[in-house]
Amino acid sequence: MGNPASDSPRRGRAAAGFRAGAGADPGAGAGERRVAREAGVLEKSIADPPPGAPVPPILPPVNGFLFLDRDKFHGSFAADLPAQQAAFLADAQVPWGVDALGGAVTEPAWRHKPAWYLVATEDRMIPPPAQRAMAERAGASTVEVIGSHAVYVSQAASVADLVRQAAA
């Protein structure tokens, strides 16, 4: 049996905030109409964060893949979760390809479809000002929630509310 997340063209990485191909896909559902990562904005916030912004604890690549430092995961990725839950997420993290950082979305969904964005105001992975800039550029309906990068776990009700708004 295959991986349900990759076998279905309607599923994507919610944590990443985009689904490959959703931009030009007329069949993409409202839940998939997330703001696609803009070339340059996200990379700059990681590679050259603004003064005082936290630096994500990304370990050097191994075989073309990246992980977050497990010892720094709680404070940087899931600071609003209990230590045991953050440790579980750290152990369960899926590596992401180095090439993903340089990839560009050629036809962002927000150019043709409504967009919604949830800014996690305590995010230490993607600075909230960078999140706001991406949301503004996309003309997204924006909600701000006090939460870490793991806001989908720590503030699940707020995330679900936004998904319901997008699906309406």
Secondary structure, DSSP 4 states (H G I P E B T S, - for coil): ---HHHH-TT--BTTTTB-TTTTT-TT--GGG-BPPPPTTHHHHHHHSPPTTPPPP-BPPPBTTEE-B-HHHHHHHH-TTS-HHHHHHHHHHPPPEEHHHHH---SS-GGGTS--EEEEETT-SSS-HHHHHHHHHHTT-EEEEES--TTHHHHTHHHHHHHHHHHH-
